[in-house]
Amino acid sequence: MSIDRDLYTAEQVRRIDRAAIDGLGIPGIELMRRAAAAAFASVRRRWPAARRLVVLAGAGNNGGDAFLLGALALREGFAVDAIALTEASTGEASAAREAFLAAGGSIALAGQGIELPDADVHVDGLFGSGLARDVDGVARTLIEALNARRANVLALDIPSGLDADRGVPRGVAVRADATVCFVGWKRGLFTTDGADCCGARELATLDIPASAFDGIAADAQLLGNDVFDALPPRRANSNKGSYGHVLVVGGDHGFGGAVRLCAAAALRSGAGLVSAATRASHVAAFNAALPEAMARGVEAKADLDALLARASVLALGPGLGQGEWSRALFDAALATAKPCVVDADALNLFAHSSRPLGAMRVITPHPGEAARLLGCDVATIQSDRFRAARELARRHDAIAVLKGSGSLVAAPDGRVAVCPWGNPGMASGGMGDVLTGVIAALLAQGLPAWEAACLGVAAHARAGDLAAADGGQRGLLASDLLPPLRRVLNGFER
């Protein structure tokens, strides 16, 4: 168990809670006290000058956590306003409500006309991970008012309204500055809208013993720094042939830049040799911009055969197009059964193909390409990215990288890894071509497909973060990732 990286569904966390309460004898109200203490400590650490809080409390345990936090704050001399969704709390949250009143607090009932008081920090305890419906009525009005204020907001366990499993709002969701997640990470905090809603994330395990987690295998896992240990040190007695030969196949008329970006990324990620099979009209510009790689003009399948024979790994799809030339190269490349990264236009061609992929193949779709591969729409993909990534891997018997906020790497056996790095500046043209080159280079250096995909996604995202730190996210170019990629993969930026 790696609690700081394990990701659970809401149902799994409920089972852990029950194991702690029923099996280990930890009262539920005690878990609430621990949650409140952890959250209050976060308030004091993040906003040390804060002296006035507004506590928003729902009827259930999430509201109980909020009331106990409010009681702690009152005892520490804070001014605390509390707004509750209901006149009474349920279960053990009722005792928390009484504790807040006993500490000198008063509670206002939320209504359509209520206005949020000013405060240094607003504490969101409206809904927890058990929310199973869209937010409506007074609760929706309260969340919308909170989001409109641009106030400091701390969410308890999960931002209210965010689906804990899927990372999508149930109609509307709180946009917090920070979220203290209790017991174990909920997987929805790390993909789709999770980052936008959570802000800074921290985990409070509430000192629940490890035995409460026994028999509950995490649904997914965050990528961690150990992923960068996958590449062994290079031996002194080696040469360019020791590190594989990547062949980038793509670049139809007008798309030569995609091939060049992919090839440059493969070189920066350590491939010993990199070639490109592209339209003849792109060769001169390619060779002038990237003399370390070898570009060849390919106008027919016969021109490609000799290049395929020399390559050890293929990067198929950057700028490939979908015409007759594109289909001929696509068919010839997949027929080799060589390790391959399939991206971009190759994925669109693959969506209409009956060709199998196999164990050493990696597909890297964005949500639109994933929708075409699974025969659905983008909204369906984004509504449950975990399910979509697993289905992509299972259906195509390949490692699937579902790109986006919180990129997912899925294997046919059901494993899923989630990337915690990356930034919105990477939403620009050419980023996918760079990722394809990175993963292809790692395959060429001998990594299995799962390890290559996980390391490739992590290195690509970390390089994006480093590039954004030098000038900001807006205007970030795919080529800006190339210098930091080298540093990341050589361990200089751990």
VOLOGU-167597 format. One line per field, with one value per residue (C-alpha): chain; residue number from 1; x, y, z; residue in one letter. Coordinates in steps of 0.25 Angstrom, whole numbers, plus 5000, padded with zeros to 4 digits. Layout:
% VOLOGU-167597
chain <- [A|...]
resi <- [NUM|...]
x <- [X|...]
y <- [Y|...]
z <- [Z|...]
resn <- [A|...]
This chain:
% VOLOGU-167597
chain <- [A|A|A|A|A|A|A|A|A|A|A|A|A|A|A|A|A|A|A|A|A|A|A|A|A|A|A|A|A|A|A|A|A|A|A|A|A|A|A|A|A|A|A|A|A|A|A|A|A|A|A|A|A|A|A|A|A|A|A|A|A|A|A|A|A|A|A|A|A|A|A|A|A|A|A|A|A|A|A|A|A|A|A|A|A|A|A|A|A|A|A|A|A|A|A|A|A|A|A|A|A|A|A|A|A|A|A|A|A|A|A|A|A|A|A|A|A|A|A|A|A|A|A|A|A|A|A|A|A|A|A|A|A|A|A|A|A|A|A|A|A|A|A|A|A|A|A|A|A|A|A|A|A|A|A|A|A|A|A|A|A|A|A|A|A|A|A|A|A|A|A|A|A|A|A|A|A|A|A|A|A|A|A|A|A|A|A|A|A|A|A|A|A|A|A|A|A|A|A|A|A|A|A|A|A|A|A|A|A|A|A|A|A|A|A|A|A|A|A|A|A|A|A|A|A|A|A|A|A|A|A|A|A|A|A|A|A|A|A|A|A|A|A|A|A|A|A|A|A|A|A|A|A|A|A|A|A|A|A|A|A|A|A|A|A|A|A|A|A|A|A|A|A|A|A|A|A|A|A|A|A|A|A|A|A|A|A|A|A|A|A|A|A|A|A|A|A|A|A|A|A|A|A|A|A|A|A|A|A|A|A|A|A|A|A|A|A|A|A|A|A|A|A|A|A|A|A|A|A|A|A|A|A|A|A|A|A|A|A|A|A|A|A|A|A|A|A|A|A|A|A|A|A|A|A|A|A|A|A|A|A|A|A|A|A|A|A|A|A|A|A|A|A|A|A|A|A|A|A|A|A|A|A|A|A|A|A|A|A|A|A|A|A|A|A|A|A|A|A|A|A|A|A|A|A|A|A|A|A|A|A|A|A|A|A|A|A|A|A|A|A|A|A|A|A|A|A|A|A|A|A|A|A|A|A|A|A|A|A|A|A|A|A|A|A|A|A|A|A|A|A|A|A|A|A|A|A|A|A|A|A|A|A|A|A|A|A|A|A|A|A|A|A|A|A|A|A|A|A|A|A|A|A|A|A|A|A|A|A|A|A|A|A|A]
resi <- [1|2|3|4|5|6|7|8|9|10|11|12|13|14|15|16|17|18|19|20|21|22|23|24|25|26|27|28|29|30|31|32|33|34|35|36|37|38|39|40|41|42|43|44|45|46|47|48|49|50|51|52|53|54|55|56|57|58|59|60|61|62|63|64|65|66|67|68|69|70|71|72|73|74|75|76|77|78|79|80|81|82|83|84|85|86|87|88|89|90|91|92|93|94|95|96|97|98|99|100|101|102|103|104|105|106|107|108|109|110|111|112|113|114|115|116|117|118|119|120|121|122|123|124|125|126|127|128|129|130|131|132|133|134|135|136|137|138|139|140|141|142|143|144|145|146|147|148|149|150|151|152|153|154|155|156|157|158|159|160|161|162|163|164|165|166|167|168|169|170|171|172|173|174|175|176|177|178|179|180|181|182|183|184|185|186|187|188|189|190|191|192|193|194|195|196|197|198|199|200|201|202|203|204|205|206|207|208|209|210|211|212|213|214|215|216|217|218|219|220|221|222|223|224|225|226|227|228|229|230|231|232|233|234|235|236|237|238|239|240|241|242|243|244|245|246|247|248|249|250|251|252|253|254|255|256|257|258|259|260|261|262|263|264|265|266|267|268|269|270|271|272|273|274|275|276|277|278|279|280|281|282|283|284|285|286|287|288|289|290|291|292|293|294|295|296|297|298|299|300|301|302|303|304|305|306|307|308|309|310|311|312|313|314|315|316|317|318|319|320|321|322|323|324|325|326|327|328|329|330|331|332|333|334|335|336|337|338|339|340|341|342|343|344|345|346|347|348|349|350|351|352|353|354|355|356|357|358|359|360|361|362|363|364|365|366|367|368|369|370|371|372|373|374|375|376|377|378|379|380|381|382|383|384|385|386|387|388|389|390|391|392|393|394|395|396|397|398|399|400|401|402|403|404|405|406|407|408|409|410|411|412|413|414|415|416|417|418|419|420|421|422|423|424|425|426|427|428|429|430|431|432|433|434|435|436|437|438|439|440|441|442|443|444|445|446|447|448|449|450|451|452|453|454|455|456|457|458|459|460|461|462|463|464|465|466|467|468|469|470|471|472|473|474|475|476|477|478|479|480|481|482|483|484|485|486|487|488|489|490|491|492|493|494]
x <- [5000|5005|4994|5000|4998|4987|4974|4960|4946|4936|4930|4944|4946|4933|4937|4950|4942|4934|4946|4952|4938|4933|4946|4956|4946|4949|4936|4931|4930|4945|4948|4940|4948|4961|4956|4953|4966|4973|4965|4967|4982|4981|4974|4984|4996|4990|4984|4992|4986|4971|4962|4948|4942|4929|4925|4916|4910|4901|4893|4902|4916|4923|4915|4919|4933|4930|4923|4934|4944|4936|4936|4951|4952|4943|4951|4963|4957|4952|4939|4931|4918|4911|4901|4894|4886|4876|4870|4876|4888|4887|4894|4907|4907|4896|4906|4916|4905|4902|4917|4918|4906|4912|4925|4917|4913|4900|4895|4887|4878|4881|4870|4868|4870|4882|4896|4909|4916|4930|4941|4956|4953|4940|4940|4932|4925|4912|4914|4924|4928|4914|4907|4899|4890|4891|4892|4880|4871|4877|4890|4893|4890|4900|4911|4909|4909|4922|4929|4925|4932|4946|4948|4958|4951|4955|4948|4946|4949|4944|4939|4924|4917|4929|4927|4937|4939|4938|4944|4932|4922|4908|4902|4911|4923|4931|4944|4953|4967|4970|4964|4967|4964|4961|4965|4969|4970|4957|4961|4952|4961|4972|4965|4955|4950|4957|4969|4960|4951|4961|4972|4984|4981|4986|4983|4979|4978|4972|4982|4974|4982|4987|4979|4966|4971|4973|4966|4963|4972|4973|4965|4977|4990|4997|5010|5021|5036|5040|5035|5047|5056|5051|5062|5075|5089|5096|5108|5121|5123|5111|5108|5096|5091|5090|5078|5069|5064|5051|5044|5034|5023|5015|5015|5005|5005|5005|5008|5023|5025|5018|5028|5039|5034|5032|5046|5053|5046|5050|5065|5064|5058|5070|5067|5080|5075|5063|5058|5045|5037|5030|5026|5038|5034|5037|5051|5060|5053|5054|5068|5072|5064|5068|5081|5083|5071|5070|5058|5054|5043|5033|5022|5018|5018|5030|5038|5035|5039|5054|5052|5042|5053|5063|5055|5053|5041|5030|5024|5012|5002|5008|5002|4999|4986|4975|4976|4981|4996|4993|4985|4996|5007|4998|4995|5010|5014|5004|5007|5021|5017|5028|5027|5019|5013|5000|4995|4988|4983|4987|4977|4966|4970|4971|4956|4952|4962|4960|4975|4979|4990|4997|5005|5016|5007|5003|4991|4991|4977|4971|4957|4952|4960|4956|4942|4944|4951|4940|4929|4923|4924|4934|4924|4923|4938|4939|4928|4936|4951|4955|4944|4948|4963|4961|4951|4961|4972|4963|4957|4970|4979|4989|4994|4985|4988|4976|4981|4975|4975|4980|4985|4982|4990|4982|4986|4978|4978|4971|4983|4981|4992|4989|4998|4998|5007|5005|4998|4988|4999|5001|4987|4994|4997|5009|5009|5003|5014|5025|5018|5018|5033|5036|5029|5035|5049|5046|5041|5054|5063|5056|5045|5032|5020|5014|5027|5030|5016|5016|5030|5027|5014|5021|5034|5025|5017|5029|5036|5023|5023|5037|5035|5023|5031|5040|5031|5017|5007|5000|5008|5015|5020|5022|5036|5039|5038|5050|5061|5055|5051|5066|5068|5056|5060|5074|5069|5073|5059|5054]
y <- [5000|5014|5023|5036|5031|5021|5026|5020|5021|5027|5013|5008|5019|5016|5002|5007|5016|5004|4995|5006|5008|4994|4986|4995|5001|5016|5024|5031|5044|5042|5041|5055|5061|5057|5062|5075|5077|5073|5084|5094|5092|5094|5107|5113|5108|5113|5126|5130|5144|5138|5142|5140|5128|5125|5110|5104|5091|5081|5071|5059|5055|5066|5076|5070|5072|5086|5089|5082|5091|5103|5099|5098|5112|5118|5112|5118|5132|5132|5139|5128|5129|5116|5114|5101|5094|5088|5090|5077|5069|5053|5042|5046|5060|5064|5063|5071|5082|5082|5083|5095|5102|5098|5105|5118|5117|5121|5115|5122|5114|5115|5121|5127|5141|5138|5145|5140|5148|5153|5145|5142|5127|5120|5106|5097|5085|5084|5071|5060|5048|5041|5051|5043|5054|5067|5079|5088|5098|5106|5098|5101|5116|5115|5109|5119|5130|5125|5123|5137|5143|5139|5137|5128|5114|5101|5089|5077|5064|5068|5081|5080|5076|5069|5055|5047|5036|5043|5057|5064|5074|5069|5081|5091|5089|5098|5104|5103|5109|5096|5083|5074|5060|5050|5035|5033|5040|5040|5037|5048|5059|5057|5057|5064|5076|5071|5081|5093|5090|5085|5095|5091|5076|5070|5057|5054|5039|5042|5032|5021|5008|5001|4989|4996|4996|4981|4974|4988|4989|5003|5006|5014|5020|5033|5034|5037|5041|5026|5025|5032|5021|5012|5016|5009|5017|5016|5007|5013|5002|5006|5013|5019|5005|5002|5011|5007|5013|5021|5023|5034|5032|5044|5058|5058|5071|5083|5075|5074|5081|5070|5060|5069|5071|5056|5053|5064|5059|5045|5050|5058|5046|5037|5029|5025|5028|5035|5035|5040|5035|5047|5054|5058|5072|5073|5067|5079|5087|5075|5073|5088|5089|5075|5070|5059|5052|5045|5049|5041|5045|5034|5035|5020|5008|5002|5014|5011|4996|4998|5009|5000|4988|4997|5003|4996|5005|5013|5026|5026|5037|5051|5059|5046|5051|5042|5041|5029|5032|5032|5019|5012|5016|5013|4999|4996|5001|4993|4980|4980|4976|4985|4993|5005|5018|5021|5035|5046|5043|5028|5027|5033|5022|5012|5015|5009|4998|4983|4982|4977|4984|4976|4976|4986|4996|5009|5018|5032|5038|5051|5051|5053|5042|5033|5036|5031|5019|5015|5019|5030|5045|5053|5056|5041|5040|5052|5047|5036|5036|5024|5015|5020|5018|5004|5001|5006|4997|4985|4986|4989|4980|4991|5001|5014|5028|5036|5051|5063|5069|5057|5048|5034|5022|5009|4994|4983|4976|4988|4996|5011|5021|5036|5047|5058|5068|5076|5090|5097|5103|5090|5091|5096|5090|5080|5075|5061|5060|5062|5052|5041|5044|5042|5029|5024|5027|5020|5007|5008|5008|4995|4999|4990|4998|5000|5006|5014|5020|5024|5030|5037|5043|5047|5053|5060|5067|5070|5077|5085|5090|5094|5101|5108|5112|5120|5130|5125|5116|5125|5124|5111|5104|5089|5092|5099|5085|5079|5085|5082|5068|5064|5070|5062|5049|5050|5053|5067|5072|5062]
z <- [5000|4996|5003|4997|4983|4984|4978|4982|4978|4988|4991|4994|5004|5011|5013|5019|5028|5032|5035|5044|5051|5052|5052|5059|5069|5065|5067|5055|5063|5066|5051|5050|5061|5054|5040|5046|5053|5040|5032|5043|5043|5028|5030|5040|5031|5018|5023|5036|5037|5036|5048|5042|5036|5029|5031|5020|5025|5019|5026|5026|5031|5022|5030|5043|5039|5036|5050|5058|5050|5054|5068|5068|5062|5072|5084|5077|5077|5063|5058|5052|5044|5040|5029|5029|5018|5027|5041|5046|5043|5041|5049|5056|5050|5059|5071|5063|5061|5076|5079|5070|5077|5091|5087|5085|5071|5064|5051|5040|5031|5016|5008|4994|5000|5009|5006|5009|5020|5018|5023|5022|5018|5014|5018|5009|5016|5008|5001|5002|4993|4995|4986|4976|4969|4963|4972|4971|4979|4991|4990|4976|4979|4991|4982|4971|4981|4987|4973|4969|4982|4978|4993|5000|5000|5007|5003|5013|5007|4993|4987|4988|4975|4969|4966|4975|4964|4951|4954|4948|4954|4958|4951|4959|4968|4978|4972|4984|4987|4994|4998|5010|5005|5017|5019|5004|4991|4983|4969|4963|4970|4959|4945|4937|4946|4958|4958|4955|4966|4977|4976|4985|4990|5003|5009|5023|5026|5040|5046|5042|5043|5031|5034|5031|5016|5016|5004|4998|4986|4981|4968|4962|4965|4964|4956|4966|4965|4965|4950|4946|4951|4940|4931|4935|4935|4921|4920|4916|4905|4897|4883|4876|4872|4887|4889|4877|4864|4864|4851|4850|4840|4836|4830|4819|4810|4820|4832|4832|4846|4853|4848|4852|4866|4868|4863|4872|4884|4881|4880|4893|4900|4897|4884|4878|4864|4858|4844|4838|4826|4821|4808|4799|4799|4814|4814|4811|4823|4832|4830|4831|4845|4850|4844|4855|4849|4836|4827|4815|4804|4803|4792|4792|4800|4793|4798|4812|4813|4814|4825|4833|4832|4839|4850|4864|4868|4860|4863|4854|4852|4854|4842|4835|4829|4824|4809|4800|4803|4818|4818|4810|4820|4832|4827|4824|4837|4845|4837|4843|4857|4862|4875|4872|4877|4870|4870|4863|4849|4851|4862|4853|4842|4853|4857|4843|4843|4848|4850|4864|4872|4883|4895|4890|4884|4891|4887|4891|4888|4892|4896|4882|4876|4888|4885|4870|4875|4884|4875|4885|4887|4894|4905|4908|4909|4918|4927|4932|4928|4936|4929|4916|4918|4922|4911|4901|4906|4907|4894|4886|4895|4896|4906|4905|4909|4910|4909|4916|4930|4938|4927|4929|4925|4925|4922|4917|4931|4937|4943|4942|4946|4947|4944|4955|4946|4934|4933|4924|4915|4909|4902|4889|4876|4875|4889|4885|4875|4885|4895|4883|4881|4896|4897|4884|4889|4902|4895|4886|4899|4903|4913|4912|4907|4921|4927|4914|4914|4929|4928|4915|4921|4934|4927|4916|4927|4936|4924|4922|4936|4935|4922|4928|4940|4930|4925|4928|4923|4912|4899|4903|4890|4888|4884|4898|4904|4897|4906|4919|4914|4914|4928|4933|4927|4933|4947|4948|4952|4962]
resn <- [M|S|I|D|R|D|L|Y|T|A|E|Q|V|R|R|I|D|R|A|A|I|D|G|L|G|I|P|G|I|E|L|M|R|R|A|A|A|A|A|F|A|S|V|R|R|R|W|P|A|A|R|R|L|V|V|L|A|G|A|G|N|N|G|G|D|A|F|L|L|G|A|L|A|L|R|E|G|F|A|V|D|A|I|A|L|T|E|A|S|T|G|E|A|S|A|A|R|E|A|F|L|A|A|G|G|S|I|A|L|A|G|Q|G|I|E|L|P|D|A|D|V|H|V|D|G|L|F|G|S|G|L|A|R|D|V|D|G|V|A|R|T|L|I|E|A|L|N|A|R|R|A|N|V|L|A|L|D|I|P|S|G|L|D|A|D|R|G|V|P|R|G|V|A|V|R|A|D|A|T|V|C|F|V|G|W|K|R|G|L|F|T|T|D|G|A|D|C|C|G|A|R|E|L|A|T|L|D|I|P|A|S|A|F|D|G|I|A|A|D|A|Q|L|L|G|N|D|V|F|D|A|L|P|P|R|R|A|N|S|N|K|G|S|Y|G|H|V|L|V|V|G|G|D|H|G|F|G|G|A|V|R|L|C|A|A|A|A|L|R|S|G|A|G|L|V|S|A|A|T|R|A|S|H|V|A|A|F|N|A|A|L|P|E|A|M|A|R|G|V|E|A|K|A|D|L|D|A|L|L|A|R|A|S|V|L|A|L|G|P|G|L|G|Q|G|E|W|S|R|A|L|F|D|A|A|L|A|T|A|K|P|C|V|V|D|A|D|A|L|N|L|F|A|H|S|S|R|P|L|G|A|M|R|V|I|T|P|H|P|G|E|A|A|R|L|L|G|C|D|V|A|T|I|Q|S|D|R|F|R|A|A|R|E|L|A|R|R|H|D|A|I|A|V|L|K|G|S|G|S|L|V|A|A|P|D|G|R|V|A|V|C|P|W|G|N|P|G|M|A|S|G|G|M|G|D|V|L|T|G|V|I|A|A|L|L|A|Q|G|L|P|A|W|E|A|A|C|L|G|V|A|A|H|A|R|A|G|D|L|A|A|A|D|G|G|Q|R|G|L|L|A|S|D|L|L|P|P|L|R|R|V|L|N|G|F|E|R]
